[in-house]
Amino acid sequence: MINKVKKGYRLEKRCYDELAHYPYRWKTIRHKFLNIDLFGLFDVVVANKTHIRFIQVKTGYCNREVIEKISNCKLPKNCIKEIWELLKTKKYKGWRKHIV
């Protein structure tokens, strides 16, 4: 049986480590019965002097409902909303990153 909390933590950590070149980084803290995502949507936030990136990390494809919530989230112009999906299919392996 797969522990979904541990799997999510590993993916968020992988995303966080991949963005090590940013001077400011923040990753959500996982609790067993509590959702600590920023705005209830984003798992990783990174920033530099010009912009801030808000990233939702997913295993597999992101469903339409989550994409709509992220696109409806109001943020300043210098903020970028992204979804990183880790895919393991015949056609595509690795991160699929897209801006919402």
Residue pairs with C-beta under 8 A, 6 or more apart in sequence:
5 30
5 32
7 59
8 30
8 43
8 57
8 59
9 30
11 57
11 58
11 59
11 86
12 27
12 28
12 43
12 44
12 57
13 27
14 86
15 43
15 44
15 55
15 57
15 84
15 95
16 25
16 27
16 44
18 95
19 25
19 44
19 46
19 53
22 46
22 47
22 48
22 53
23 47
23 48
24 46
24 47
24 48
25 44
25 45
25 46
25 47
26 38
26 44
26 45
26 46
27 43
27 44
27 45
28 36
28 37
28 38
28 42
28 43
28 44
29 36
30 36
37 43
38 45
38 54
39 54
39 73
41 54
41 56
41 66
41 69
41 70
41 73
42 54
42 55
42 56
42 70
42 81
43 55
43 56
43 57
44 54
44 55
44 57
45 52
45 53
45 54
45 55
46 52
46 53
46 55
47 53
50 78
51 78
51 79
51 80
52 78
52 79
52 80
53 79
53 80
53 82
54 75
54 79
54 80
54 81
54 82
55 82
55 83
55 84
56 62
56 66
56 70
56 81
56 82
56 83
56 84
57 84
57 86
58 66
58 83
58 84
58 85
58 86
59 85
59 86
60 85
60 86
60 87
61 85
61 87
62 83
62 85
66 83
67 83
67 100
70 81
70 83
70 100
71 81
71 100
73 81
75 81
80 99
81 99
81 100
82 97
82 98
82 99
82 100
83 97
83 98
83 100
84 95
84 96
84 97
85 95
85 96
85 97
86 94
86 95
86 96
87 93
87 94
87 95
87 96
